[in-house]
Amino acid sequence: MTPRTGPLRLGDPVQLTGPKQRLHTIVLTEGSTFHTQHGALPHEEIVGQPDGSIVHVGEHAYLAVRPLLHDYVMSMPRGAAIVYPKDAGHILTYADIQPGLTVVEAGVGSGALSLWLLRALAGQGELVSFERRQEFLDIAEANVAGWFGERPANWRTAVGDLAETLGDHVPDQTADRVVLDMLAPWECVDAAATALQPGGILLAYVATVTQLSRTVEAVRDDGRFAEPQSQETLIRSWHVDGLAVRPDHRMVAHTGFLMTARRVADDLEIPSFKRRSNKASYTDADVEAWTPGAVGDREKSDKRLRRVVRDAQRQADRLAAGTIDSDSRPEEDA
């Protein structure tokens, strides 16, 4: 997990940006050549160049840089939808992730959030990740190993339902953070409160307002948390060219809501936390709208998952061996 810095070396992943901003990702390998419609470039001509150099393929210039984690996450094989970088950054901030903590994660998916959490822990403390489906966990483990070059020693994974098995892996009141990225996080509030020590943080990442509503009400009903806070993050890029300065026509808008709540000490009752409940105003039909199927849970076919597992493992193996030469991107989440 040592950061890659300094001149580009054999075995380093390199991102080449060419004409029309097309991206190519290669791993510098002895005897290999980067081929494009503009010509060929031996990897040895990139080795030894400073990070951020210009190399030429024929008459065309390419910018050579080591890819950022953001780049890797957006192009790695996916079995499930990922937590996008704009949300991952806010999760790290509002969950206050730092080295030395014990962090529990549920809903590993393709491993995007696991990568950000592990890097924030910097090899100290521990990340314990739960995933219900072995196929998704296989993809995530391959993606994580592909980025770090090996499986991080402070990462434990488990297949199963966090609500039922958390106590088997994390003793009561020993977790510092619990991060839930799943369709029904309200089902895990009790287990999370039991695992968290006083002062710990529960964070839920959900896609819809109905999921957010039920999760917040579950946190309030549990009685072991301070008043939860909810928010979403929108990003709008800008076009800047001389005096022509305006917002871009497209923006990264809604991807999900973040809800955070602090675990309070046991047997604590704070009157100011109480509020008038509006639960009498919703019906069984409203509760039905909170079920996984109603909020957009779409099953991935076994055939597609097996293919993504193979792609992720192949990428990890090639990164370890230094043999990737690809400009491919994963297909959109289906």
Order of alpha helices (4+ residues) and beta strands (2+ residues): beta-beta-beta-beta-beta-beta-alpha-alpha-beta-alpha-beta-alpha-beta-alpha-beta-alpha-beta-alpha-beta-beta-beta-beta-alpha-alpha-beta
